[in-house]
Amino acid sequence: MNVYMPHTLEDLWEILSRDTEAKVFAGGTDIFPAFRRGAAKPSSLICLERIDSLKGIEERGDEILIGSLTTHAMILRSPIILKHAPILTKAVSGLGSPQIRNMGTIGGNIVTASPAGDTLPPLYVLNAQVEIKGAGTSRLVPVRDFIKGPGRTDLRGGEIVTGVRIGRPSCNIQHHEKVGRRKALSIATASLAALMKVSASGEVLEARLAWGSLGPTVVVSGAVEESLKGRRLTEETLRDAAALAQEAVSPISDIRGSEEYRRRLAGNLLLRLIQYKDGSKAPIGGE
């Protein structure tokens, strides 16, 4: 097997023009386990890890740009992410092991498009946009449109994800919680990401919600979000929303949990938002 290690995007485009069947990867935390499970191996691999222009986190005007080769460990250490998008910090803190976080990248987590991808629910509620480039082409696609299904994305031949853009959310509540079979090194049985703007009196002014591991892609529901808006964040309000959430999700039964259990989790995770009933900037949940 040929292995290419370009240092620039220009080098990458040149390699792809010569070897159109080559498989591109970043940290390798998904592709190499897949090979060990018997997945077909390509004739060539292209490792992106030496393209430094795709690494890093920076503020650009009203946006935050995260390079696609930014590792989960780098996100975890970033004061920019902690200040503006702590929901992503929380999600990454429970992703895999320190070794996985040191190697795995946010671009890889997006392109893998797993229903259990830890960064995806936070990126959905952050209205993230995926930056995509090819030789002489560039486009920006909302992450909600980029993910098409389990392992399926809008990535076209000769393209790679070069970054993720998020705005600075105006919501005063950022919450993330993940349920797994153990506290560490666990694939999510279910997860919830929530961004909310809640007044001092407890009225929900804005709500963005996304569930992981409860459908073929991240699950969002306008009906659940609308059921919260304009109401005080009480147990009754959340129970009404929880009933709608159980209808919105489409979980499967597998080794991590039954369909019935996961459906119940979809609603129960919403009930944890009661901790923000006074609209305070309490630490994000899921500790």
N, C-alpha and C positions, 0 to 999 in steps of 0.2 A: 504494500500500500504506500502510495506517495503521500507525504505530509508537507504542506506548504505553510510557511510562517511569514506572511507579509508584514511590513512595518508601516505601510501607509495605505490609504484607500486606493490610491492610484496603482500600487502594486497589486492590490486585491482585484481590481477590475481587469488588470492585464492577465492575471492567472485565470480568472473566470472566463475570459474570452477564449483562452486556450483549452481549458478543461471544464466544459460546461456540466459535466456529471459530478464534479467535486462537491463534497458535503462540507458546509461551513459550520464551525462550532466555536464556542467561546470557552467557558470554564470546563466543559466536558462532564459535568455532574449528572447529565441526563443521557448523553449519547453513549458513553462507555458502559454504564450499567445495561443499556438497551442491547449493546453488542453482546454482553455476557449472557443476556437472556435469549440470544439467538437471532436478533434482528439482522437483516441483510447488511453487509458491509459494503460501502462504496469503494471504488477503485482508488479514490484520492480523498484526502481530508485537508481542509484549510482551517488552521488555528488562528483566531483573530487576536489572541492575547497580547501581541506586541504592537498593536495599533493604538498608541497612547492617546491619539486625538479622540478616541471613543470612550475615554475614561474621565471621571470627575463629575462634580456637582457644582453648579454655579447659578447665580441669580442674574437674569437678563431682563431688566425692566420689571414688568409685573409677573414674569414667569420664572420658574425654576427648571433648569435643564439638567437632566441626569443622563450622562453618556451610557450607551448600551452595555459597555464593558465594565461599568461600575459594579464592583462586587457588593454582595449583601453586607459584608463587614464594613465596607466604606460607607454605605448608607447608614449603618448602625452608629458609626462614629461621627456622622456629619452634623454640625451645629445648625446648618441651614435647614435640613430635613427635620431635626428635632424641634426647631422653632416654628416652622410653618406647616409641617405635615407629620406630626408625631404619630399619627395613625399608621404611617408607613414604617416608622421606626419600630413601633410595637409589633407589627406583622413580621418584620424581618427578624426581630429578636427571637421568635419562636420557630424560625425556619432551619430545619436540619441541625447540624452540629457546627462547632467552630470551624472545622475543616471544610465543610460544605459552604459555609458563609464566606470563607476566605477565597474559594474558587468560583462558586456560582455567581452569575451576573443577573442583573435585572432584565437585560435584553433576552438572555436565555430563558428566564422564567416566563417572560411574555410569549416568546416564540414557541416554547413547549406547549403552551395553551392547555395545560392540565386543568380540569375542573377544580382540583385541589390546590392550584398554584397560590402560594401564600401572598404574593404581592398583588394579585389581580383584583380582589374585592376592594382594597384601599384605592387602587388606581382607578377603578370604576367610579367610586364616589368622589374622587378628586378630579373627575372629568379629564383624565390624562389623555394626551394625544401622542401617538406613536410616530416618530420621525423615521422615514424610510428612504433609503437612497440606493440607486443603481448607477451604472456608468452613464453619466450625463442626465440622470433623472433624480427627482426629489419630490416627495409628497408627504403630507401630514394626514394621519387617519385617527379618528377617535378610537381609543382602545376598545370601546363597546362594539365598534364596527370591524375592528381588526381581527378579533377573536371570532371564529366562525363555528367552532365545535371542538370536541376533544382532539387535540393535536392538529387542528386545522386553523389556518390564519389566512389573511389577505396578502401574504407575502408572495410576490411573483418571481419568476425565474430571473436570476442575476441581481436580485435585491437583497439587502440586509437591513435590519433595524439598527439605526445609528444612535437613537436617543429617545428619551421620553420627556415630554413637557407637561408640567402641571402649573396651575395658577395658585396664588396664595388664597386659600379658602377664607371666607369671612365668617364661617360658622364658629361658635364659641365652644362647641362640644365635638371632640374627636374620639371615637370609641372603636376598639377592635377586640374581638374575642374569638378564640379558636378552641374547639373541643376535639380532643384526640383520645386514643386509648392509653396514652401515657403522657407525662408532662414534658418530655423532651424527645427529639428524634422521631416525631410523630407526624404522619400524614393526616390532614384534617378530616375528621368525620363530618364536621360542619364548622363554618366560621361566619362571622358577621362583621361588616365594616359599616360604621354609621357616622355621618357628619350631620350635625344639627345646629340650628340657631334657636336658642331657647331664651325667652325673656326672663327678667328677674322674678316675675310672677309665675313662671313655669309654663308659659304658653309657647307652643312650638311654632316658630315662624318659618322655618325651613327644615326639610329633612331629606337626606340622601342615604339610601340603604342598599347594601349589596351582600348577598350570601354566597359563600363558596362551598363546594362539594355537595351541592343540593340540586344539581341539574347538569346537563351536558356542557354548559358554560356557566359563568357567574350569573346568578339570578338577581334581577332587579324587578321592582313592582311599583308602578306609578300609583296603583290603588292603595297599597300599604302606606306609601309616603303621603298621599293626599288625606288618608284617614287620620294622620297625626296633625296635619297643619291646622292651625287655628284652635286647637284644643290644649288644655293643660296636660302636662305630662304626669298623669295619674295612673294608678294600676288599672282602672277601668279603660282608659284610653289605650294603654298598651295591650290589654287583653283583647280588645276589639281588633287592634292591628295584628296581633299574634294569630288570630283566627284567619285573617286574610293572608298572612304570610304562609300558613300551612297549605292554603289552596294554591298559592303562587309557585311553590317549589315543585320539582319533579325528581325526587331522589331515587336512587336504586338501592337494593340490598347487596352488600358485599361483606368481606371479612371485617370491615371497620364498623358496620352497623346496619340494621335493617332499614327498609324504606319507612316503616312506621316510626321507628325511633328517630330517624333523621327529620321526618316531617314535624315531629313534636319539638325537636331541637330548634327548628326554624322559628317557631313561635316563642319558645322559652328564652332564646337568646335576646329577643326583643324586650322581654320583661326585665332584663338586667339594666335597661336604660332608665329605670326608675331612680337610680342613684343621682341622676342629673335633674331632678324635678324642680330644683330651685334655680336652674340656669347657671350654676357656678362652673368655673373652669376647673372642675375636678380632674385629677389624673385620668388618662384614658383607661378603660376597663380591661378585664381579662387577666389581672394579676393572679 
